Amino acid sequence: MITASVLLPAAAKAAVPVLCIPAARWPEVSATLPTAELASAHAQGFAAEPGRVLILTGSDGKISRVLFGSGSKANADEAFLPGKLARTLPQGVYRLEGELAKPRLAALAWLLEAYSFDRYRKKAETPASLVCPAGLDRDELLAEADAVYLARDLINTPASDLGPAELAEAVNNLAHQLGAEARTIVDGPLRTGFPMIHAVGRAASASRSPRLLEFRWGAEDAPRITLIGKGVCFDTGGLDIKPAAGMLLMKKDMGGAANVLALAKLIVGAKLPVRLKVLVPAVENAISGDAFRPGDILMSRKGLSVEIGNTDAEGRLILADALSYADEEQTDLIVDLATLTGAARVALGPDLPPFYTNDETLAADLVSHAEAENDPLWRLPLWPPYEKLIESKFADINNASEGGFAGSIVAALFLRKFVERTRSYLHLDIFGWTPVAKPGRPFGGEAQGIRAIFALLKSRYLR
């Protein structure tokens, strides 16, 4: 993995020091700098502003030290500021010194910034390397970054090379690596057992037919956790077709599946004492003579009939069948991740995914870990009065509301109807994409929420 060459062991020698300085401390720190360095800082207007970089050279022309504005402890997102150095600094080996809000997040951000999707490039760019700060678990940081890389790679891959069959291959490969038991449900068993997954994906060509991907890991008597990821490998919108602009990023509509696989990799890698089940309904929402239609009524695995108000609200249909299946077992926690609604982006933007749960303890713990990990999440309510928006005159429920209000909440309420027995249920409506690059978050596919969830699970099961 490239991550191992980016984060070097603490014993690595000959590293260029990077002096991290909060802006408020600049007057005090500047007074301790050698005369030549201070003169250079003054000449270039450096005052340790958050994210500002100043490269200093010696008489031999080589880099002698880097000054860096490390930001404020009060701003959680500035914990990731040092990540920009991985691509800003010339190739070489560096060591962080001075004052950092959160050294662990600084090192992680460096690793996450070093990511690039080079599958279709002739030449890959090489990032700068960092010596792992003292006292940090390098293996843990590498594992976390590798999981994020997995999610990003899957999301960034175009639909021409990542359809349901290729997603199934990725799931099976990961299951094999993790020593998990895997199976794929297709054709007749899918049609009869998971009718809404089949209905959404049946219009695709035979080589891109729908399927449910599953793997299990861990001791049978351990606490049971099920992860479900939306795996729409491309979403045309179906017969309610999206405009061109709305279809441009639809290769990322399997971002929930990508994130679930990354989270599973973290859970198994840490050997959490749980019985893990992973479910990925994998489809392409295509258009053909066999496409499901507005006004159709589909029978779900749970037995609830669903009127189709909009074929572009397909993600909740495939998740509903997977949720019903997960809920049939006695499960302690079900988590689903899905690039589900544009309404969530309108409400909270691309960087702050909403989550939904009725478990107050789970919600409070998740918020705490999200803040600590700089993996932002925001709780939105499962507001019962809005259930009226998805009532149907002909079926048990409609998959879309009229008027478009509260779209993310309505989708969450729809999904909740398919979970009854499970003790705790958590739904994340993620974007899975970084539209404007930030330190530690390059442009493109993104892991969202999984570092916070993983931290929460570790706190519960690794005691």
Steps between C-alpha positions, in 0.01 A plus 500: 500500500620853423401602851796309649743708296325822598500446877843379606597339833588738781862386483545641148798735471589809298157658507443870433332659804161666453445751780125522565395835645152621600447859387444617856844369596688655208636807688643277771637231266643749250717648773678164532579461128852552367551845350511376140178300535317788665614737228374260233165469678464879523603547136229258384229625735479174693311528830392134553156551349307167500627287211779739397826329395848654489790292371840609636829404335856488625816635339521180295160568341338200665187520715609554859162548665134566424282741693132414507193674640335212685168664584290516812397227740155659508443423131457122468546500123840669532629178654527382138697806382841322506364263239556762229876462553501156337436665162633852567852407605761367257551125500707399801473396866365736766441500873231700684614713794350777707132529590219296346138488611481124445823327387316180409260680266790698355680178403178343370424809291848477346425142398155588366640795301759268344222306326464527124291300256754398237334202335455686171813718511830426331697655786420524867606788722714415802406672828735613772563251783446555871677344795232362731476730802617345826237326707267421210406153378634498143332171408164633617540815291603302193200268538263795528645670193496178297129457575428856386705436185284195428180705520645777284631259236163331462308827478744657254486204261267578208186294453644357177744306718292462817157354443317255727722211387822691572364620833424137582859413415624776732277373782609140451867597484472694824311215666779262396766735637314527829430128530125555480225279359355656183207429271317671214123480443392545137232404244203298631590509870548877476169548315300306757695586815592862433244621249572873525875452445414296193244752374741793522780317320312287248521757216880473483671275250560135592866570580391765750212311661395578861623300797525501878853459635555366848784397725527407866792503742555434867384267774137392487440587865650852478287819491343528155563799277371532145632755251298580188631711213304636206662358187342683206793481261342756269173687533333638191196579710312229312195610301493814718831571331752741647621799297859483373637707789328276752641186338861621480605368842279195513796264493519590871151369577662187638684715756306341784624156399858629468486651847347189654779286357760741638333490842490120491871497422566714807282283725660173394850649496456606862353157585201651676316223687180523295302285259511717188265472205547717191224543241537683169202512262678561168303630202507738208191718470482481123235571236361235269168339413521308826552802724268543798258788453347790692172374641615138523435326829779276622477240771793521741675217680330615820157465341427872484376617161681807364356735241763656277460875510839555340741252341789727602429415864636152438767485769248473782331210319809281485599598854152410625531138387850476650381656826210255522741211453735635769209557739392137478791403726543609859742786440648751744570772245419560136685779321425605145697750295359640177545785257127535531364852452591832347288651775769413754752700297263797478451492876856437618731521199744238372728481806247443780289184457185465707432190706178361645432278798251466785773371731592803712814344645620395158435850364690674780795260474517538122501880520783486754714269288425691180637816659805323645584341163426809288253283312204739518141378533178677598189341646167567331166386646285204405196729511186281516253759361686489167399136452181640350710622207562143384150365541359327192140479382563161339780331698637483854755774432635722222873522429491877443314794646317769313637853520862410573507632857722330765635255244776351714271459803228341286751251356615410852140450612441272201801286592404481867177320409711199400681469836290384797682235702855639514606670822674797336480633147721770347457654154756734339410704191851568366625685193809282450679771305725801560410766241758756620831363629592567863801382706473125541204489261607503134245559226294190420359200681497524878452291812245667726386392843694176516785626715250631754302175497817293533615708797160449661513124447852479639390687811216250551674173418873551570509560873 
